């Protein structure tokens, strides 16, 4: 034996591989700087300037605009109408969206993806397309009236348009997908073994749902209601096209003050009122549920003593009554056919569950038809040979598509929307991806505050952002420029990029980069051969979502596009407010097919990303 080997010091362990150089460059400050600068310059400053105009004029500080706002009962009535429409929209969106989210969260991945595709398709289909579809459906010569006339139920067409029910139906149809997606994010994290355990202990299906599952899903219900209400209160497309003068919402007043009266101070005062309502809703939400639930926290972490014993007892009584009522309804539903080969005991234990599942599936199918059918209605109408939008179509013709191709206005609008959309997608991806790395991978303090700041463009009513950006662009000369539209659209698109990339990064193993570096790979080689191939699908998905957001954006384009060189949604809006023609149905069909293709590509890329990671 060689004794010298015994006296030699033990071999030192190899030092841990250092992270690639390019990761050091992306320090927390560098990662957050682009999005912080963007939101400070394009969101905080313009909105702050707009709000400042409400209390400042050439003579200095003044409250004259607020005295004018509250002196007339007209504006207070408009605010009350806005709140009424928003609350009804929130209630029905959450009520009808809950069964869809509940069923999707309980399915296997493949079946879940199939149902989720239809929800996403409705979510990303243009508000203009969906609202115009309801104009055709509810018109005097529309599908519903013609069907009722054919069945002999009515003798003359009903007035289904330009009233409160038509506005509520249109807005629920527009915002139900948002409620579904928000609630689904919470329901997917509920442990399904808890309801199963309750059922095993003898609880009936209705009682299991209301006493076990529903309380666990309440944070998602609250978050969905919050997002729907905040979005609904800033709506103007649906009330303008489907409502009458008694359904005027507060955002329509802002448009009138800016576009017609050029009264920036009064528009700022109305914006302050709108923003104050939104902030009050968030305050109530924080007191009742907690804003931490929107970032993945649990409402159970809040001090339960804040809710009195009487409210807990009342809640238990209500849930028990709902559970008993649900079980009674399930008991009278048609029984599902028994399968041969199942044991009698097993059939008995599954009987209520099977009937509940069958009813739920039927309800969800009907709701998905409600979401999808109006947009599909545009397809046959776009090939109608007649010049009026009546049902059923008369003949077959491609002349409306030919008019689009022959129209310089439509073709310029399409070209500009494509260019602005591509630019917005690239810019949003470059700005949002580093922020997603920071929020998903770093242990920085104040991460929840940073996430709230990044998601601010989704929370602040779009109309306030659009008017503030319009005022800011007017001062620096960016009105009518494609670059200005890219910047404005990037503000509202970048949160979707951050959310998408954070979801991708949660499944990304950083040890792959370290392993490549330890084997001698250069930083750019690691990026090209390891990082980008894994994150590439997620990056492309985030680009597509940003592109779709820009391509469908109307509010900012309504103010900042300028002149005849406009975007496709702005051209669509101008056309639909002046006349109703089959050309709009042809444009709607093209948009619907285009969005369907984008959703399909994004879904394929998402699956590829999950398979790679």
N, C-alpha and C positions, 0 to 999 in steps of 0.2 A: 504494500500500500504506500502511496506517496503521501508522507506526512505533511508536506508543504501545503497540500490542498485543505488540510484541516485548520491551518493557522491563518489562511487568507480570509479577509473580511467577506462577509456575505455580500452577494451581488445586490446592488441597489435596484429597487424596482424602477422600471421605466417610467419616466414622468408622464403624467396624463397628457394626452394630446391637447394642445391649445386650440381654441376655436379658430376657424379660418379668419384671415385678415379682414375680409369683407364684412364679417359679423361685427368686428370692432368698430368699423366705420359707422355702422348703424346703431349708434348709441341711443338711449332713450330720447335724448333731446333731438337728435337728427331724425329719428323715426316719427316723432310727434310734430316737428316743426312744420312740414308742408300742410298738414290738415289744420293745424292751429292757425297758421297764417291765412289759409283760405277762408276759414270760418270767421276769423276776426275781420278780415277785409270785406268779405262778400256777404256776411250775415250779421254779425254784431254791429259793425259800423253803419251799414245802410239802414237796418231796422232801428238802431238808436237815433240816427238822423231823422227818420220819419216820425218817431215818437217825440223827438225834441221839437219838431215843427208844430206840434199840437199845443205847446205852451210857450212858444217864442215866435215873435214876428219882428217887423222892422222897428217897432217901438219898444221892444224888450219883452220881458216876461208878461204873459197874459193867460187868462183862463176863459177868454171870450168864446172859444170854440166849444168848450165843455158846457158853458152856459147855454149856448145855442143847441147843443146836443140833447140836453135834458129839458130845455124849455118847451120843445114841441113834443106832443104825445106820439107823433108819427114815428120818431126814431125809437122811442121806448117800445112801441107796438111791434116794430120790426125786430127788435132784440127779443121780445117775448115769442114772436113767431119763429125766429131762428132757434131759440131754445126748445120750443115745442117740437119742431120738426126733427131737431137733432136728437132729442130724448126718445121720440117714437122710433126713429131710425135705429138708434142704439139698442132699444129693447127688442125689436123684431130681428135685427141682425144677429144678436147674441142668441135669441131664442131659436131661430132657425139654423144658425150655424153650429150650435152645440151638438145636435145629433150627428152631423157630418164629421166634426172633429172627434167625437166619441167613437164612431165606427172606424174611422181611419186609424186611430191610435191602437185599436185592438186587432188589426189585421196583420198578416205576414208581410214581409218587405215587398214582394212582388205585387200582391193585391193592393197594398197600400200605395205603391207608386202609380198604379192605374187610376185609382180614385183621386189621388193628389194631383194628377195631371189635369183633370177637369177643373179642379179648384184653381190651380195656377193659371190655366188658360183663361178662366173668367177674371182672375185677379189682374193679369197683364193685358187683357183686351182693353182697348181704349174706352175711356168713359164716354167719349163722344159717340163711338159706335154703339155702345150698349144703350145709351140714352136715346139716340136716334131710332134704334130698334123699337123702343117703347112708344115713340111717337107714331110709328107705323102700326104697332100692335093695337094701340088704344085709340087710333084715329076714327073718324066717322065712317070711313071706308076701309078700316083696318081689319085685321084677322078676327079679333074678338067680336066686333059688331057683325061682320059678315057671317060668322059661325052661328051667332044667336039668331040672326035673321033666317038663315037656312033651316035651323031647327024649329022655327016658329015660336020661339020664346018671346021675342019682341016684334013689334010692328014697324018701328022706325029706329034708326041708330041712336044709341045712347051717347051722352056727353061724358066720355071717360077721361078726357084730357083737361088740363088747366085747372086742376083742383088739388086739394090736399091729399086725397088718397093716391092720385097718380104720382105725386112727388114722393110720398113715402115708399110706394112700390119701387120706383126708379132708384131711390137712394139705398133702400135695403138690398136691391139687386146689385148695386155697385159696391156696397161695403160689406156684404156678407162674407166674401172670401177673406177680407182682412180679419174679420172676427174668427173665422175658422182657423187661419194660420196662426193667429196669436194664441188661441186656446189650445191648439194642437201641440205647440211647443211645451206646454205644461203637462198636458195629458200623457204625452209620450214618456214622461219621467215618473208617472204614478206606478207604484208596485202593484201589478195585477194579482199578486198572491193574497193581498189583503181582502178584496171582495170574494175571492175564492174561499179563503178561510172562513169568512162570515157565512157564506152559503153552506160550507161543510158543517158548520155548527147549527144549521137549521133555519137560517134567515131566508125569507122569501126574496125573489129577485128585486121587487120594488123597494123593499126595505134595505137590501144590500146597496142599491144604487144611492138612495137618498141619505142613508145614515153613514155610509162608508165612502163611496166613490165621490159623490158630489161635493162634500166638504173638502176633499183633497184637490178637487179641480177648481175651487173657488178663486185662487189667485189667478188662474188663467182666464176665468170668466171676468174678473175685475179688470185685468189688463186688456182683454179684448174689448170690453165696454169702454174703457178709457180711450183706446186708440180709435175706435169707431166714432165716439162722440167728438173727439178733437178733430178728426178728419171731416165729419159731417158739418160741424159748425163753420168750417171754412169753404163749404161747397158753393158753387154758383152755376155749374153747367146744368145739372138736373133741375133745380128750381126754375132756371130761366127757360128751359125748353119744355118742361112738363107742367109748370105751375102758372098761375095767374097773378094778378097784382096783389091778391091777398096772401100769396105765398112768397113774397119778396123777402130775401134773407140779407143779413147785414153785409155780406161780401159784395152783393150787388150794389149797395149804397157806396161802398168804397170805389168800385169801378166807375160809377157815375160821377163821383166827386173828382176823380183823377182824369178820366177821359173826356168828360164834358164840361164840368165847371172849373177844372184846373185849380181846385181849392185844396192845396196840400195840407194846410193846417187842419181843416175839418176832416179830411181823409185820415190824418194822423190821429185825431181824437177818436174817430170810430175804430181805428186799429188798436188804440190803447184799450178801448172798451172790450174789443174782441179778445185781446191778449189777456186782459184782466180776468175774463170769464174762464179762459183756458187755464190760467195759473190757479184760479180758485178751485177748479175741478181737480187739478193735480194735488192741491193742498188737502182736499177732502179725501182723495185717494190715498195719500200718504198717511193721513190720520186713521183711516179705516183699515187699510191693507198694508201699506208700507211700500215706498218706491223701490226698496231692495228686491221686491218680488219680480220687478221687471228686469233685473240683472241676474236673476237666478236664485235670489234669496228666498227664504220661507216666511210666510206670514205668521207662522207659529212662533217665530222668534220674538215677536212683539209681546209686550207685557199683557198677559191675558186679563189682568185685573182692570184694564181700561174698559173692558166690556163688562157691564154689570151682570149680576147673577140673574136678574129678571130677563135680560136679553138672551142669555144662554138658554134659559128655560123656555122662552118663547120660540127660539130657533129650534130646539129639540122637539117641541110640540108640533111646529109647522112641518118639520121634516118627517116626523112620524105620521102625520096626517097624509102627507104627499106619498109616503111609502105605502100606506094602506090603500089609498086611492089607486095607485099604480098597480098594485097586486090585484085589486078588484077588476081593473080594466084588462090586465093580462089574462085573468081567469075566464073572460068571456070571448077572448080572441080565438080565431080558428086554430085548431090543433094541427101541428105539423105531422105529416104521415110518418108512422113508425117504421123504422128500418128493421128488416128481418135479420136475426142474428144477434140483436142487442138483448141484453138481459133485462127482465122485467123491472128489477130494482133500478137499474141504470136509466131505463126509459122514464120511469117515474121521476127520478131526481132531475132529469134534464128537460122535462116537459115544459115547465115555465120558462126556462132559459131559451129553449128552441123557439117558442112562440114570441118571446121578447126579441130575439135576434131576427126572426122573419119580419116582424113589424118594423123594426129599426131599419132593415135593409130597404124595405119598400118606401119608407119615409125619406131616406137618404137619396134613393134613386129619383123620387119626385122632386126633391130639392135641387139635385144636380141638373135635372131637366129644366127647372126654373132658371138656373144660372146660365145654362148653355143655349137653350132654344132661341132666345131673342137674337143672338148674334148669328146663329145658323139661318134665321129667317131672311137675312140680307142676301144670302146666296141666290135663291130663286128670283128674288125681286131685281137683282142686278142684271139678270138676263131677260127681263120683261121687254117685250116689243112695244108696249104702250108707253105713253109719256107720263102717265100718272102712277103714283105708288098706291095701287089698289090690289086687293086680294080677291081671288087668286090671280097670278100673273097671266097675261094674254100673249101667247106666242113666245118665240125665242129670238133673241137678237144680241149681238155683240157691240151695238153702236155706242152704248154708254161707256164701255171700255175704250172704244176708239176715240170718243170725245176727250177722255182723260189724256190719251197719248197725243192728241192734236192740240191740247190746250197748253199754251206757254206758262200760264199761272200754275196749273197743277204740276207740270213737269219741273218747273223751277222750285216749287215748294217741296216736292219729293227729293230733288237733288240736294237742296239745302238741309233738309232734315237728315238725310243720310250722312252728309259731311259733318254736320254738327253732332249727330249721334256718335259717329266714329271718334271724333275729337273728344267728346265728353267721356266716352268709354275708356279711351287711352289715358286721359288726364285723371279720371276717377280712379283707375287702376294704379297709376303711379303714385297718387296721393294716399289712397286708402289702404293699399297693401302694407306699407311700413307701419301704419297705425294699427292694422290688424295684428302684425307681428308683436308690436308693443303690448297690446291688450291681451293677446292670447299666450304669450311666452314669458313676459317679464313679470317680476314680483314688485313692481313699482307701487308706491303708496298713492292713494287717491285714484285707483283704477276705476272705481264706480263713477266718480265725478268726471273722469276723462271720457268714459263711455257715454255718460249723459250728455256731455258737451258734443261728442261726435254725432249722437242721435238727435241733436237739437233741430236740424232741418226737417226731421219727420214730425217733431212735436209742434213746432211753431206753425201756425196756419200758413199755408202756401201763399195766400193772397197778401199777407203782410210781407213776406219775403219778396214777392214779385213787385209790390209797390215800392218797397225800400230799394231794391236793386234798380228799378226804373229811375228813381230820383238820383241815385248814385251815378248811374250810367249817363244820365242827362248832364251831369256836372262835368264828367270826364270825356264825353264825346263817344261813347260806345253804343249809343242807340242805333239799332239797325245793323250792327256788325255781327258777323258769325262768331268772332272770338268772344264778344260779350255774351252771346247766347251760350257758348261752350262753358264760360265761367259760371253763369247763372245756373245752367243745368247740372254742372259738376257739384254745386252746393247741395242740390237735392238728390243727386245720384250717389255721392260718395258714401253715405251711410249704408246703402245696400251692398257696396263693395266690401266695406269693413265687416258687415255681418256675414257675408258669404265666405270671405277669407278666414274669419275667425273659426267658422265651422270646419273648414278644410284643415286649418292648422292644428285643431284639437286632435286630429288623427295622424299628424305628421310626426315621425320619430326623428328627432334631431341627432340621434346617435349615428344615423347614416352619414351625415355630413362629417361628424368627427371621425368615423371609421375611414372615410375617403381621405381625409386630411392626414390621418396617421399612416396611411399607406403611400403618402407622397403626392397626392393629387394637389394641383395648384387651385387657388380659390375659384378662378373662372372655370376651370375644368370641373370642379365640384358643382358649381352652379349649372353648367351646361349638361352634365351627364347624370347628376343625382337630383339636385333640388328642382330645377325646372321641369324635368320629366314627371316628377311626382306632383308638383304644385301646378303644372301647366293646365290641367283640366279645370282646377279651381279658379285659376287666373282667367281662363277663357269664359267660364261661367259668370264670374264677376263682371267681366267686360260686357257680356251679353245683357246682363241685368241693368247695368248702367246705360248701355245703348238703348234698351227698351224704355227705360225711364225717360231718357232725353227724347226719343222718337215720339213718345206719346204726350210730352209735356206741353200744356196749353197756357197755364196761368202766367208764367214768366214771358213766354213768347207773345202773349196778348198785348203786353206793354212794351217789350224791348225789341221785338223783331223789326218793326218800323217799315213804312213804305210798302211797295208792291212785292219786294223780295221777302217773302214770309216763309214760315215753316208749314209742313203739312197739317198739323192740328189747327194752326191759325187759319189756314185756307179753308179747312173743313168747317170751322166755326163761322167764318164769314159767309160761306155758302149756305149753311143750314139756317142761319138767322135771316137770310134774305129770301130764300126760296127752298122748297122741298122738291127734289128731282131724283130720278133713278141714277144720276151720276153719283150722288152721295151713297146710294146703295152699292154701286160698283167700287167706290173708294173704300167703303166699309168692308166689303168682301176681301179686297186686296190687303187691307190692314189685318183683318182677322186671320187670313192664311199666312201672312208674314209673321205675326205673333205666334201662331201655332208652330211654325217652323222653328222660331227662336226657342220656344219652350222645349220642343223636342230635342234640339241640339244641346241646350243647357242640361236637360235631364240625362242625356247620353254622356255628356262630359262629367256630370256629377257621379254617375255610376262608375265611370272609368277611374275617377279620382279615388273613390272608396275602394275599388278593386286593387288599385296600385298601392294604397297605404295599408 
